[in-house]
Amino acid sequence: MKKEIFEFICPIYFLDYIFNSEVDNVTDDEIDRIEDVLSGYSCFSVKEDESFFTYQNDFNKFGCDCVVLTALKND
């Protein structure tokens, strides 16, 4: 069985929620959006340690400091 790896441009302030379920820096609407985007995926990791600024990300389409988040697609 072959697993596919997917990449997402993810705001760095979402990482605490994704990896540790910390809700201190995210709103309820942001949590809903994170859950919508990442549903069906598992085994998350950050591709590189350094963040970068982008004018649009895969979660809320806003510009901010981001990282590349990798995930496996659930079968």
Secondary structure, DSSP 4 states (H G I P E B T S, - for coil): -PPPEEEEEEEGGGHHHHHH---TT--HHHHHHHHHHHTTEEEEEES-S--EEES--TTT---EEEEEEEEEEP-
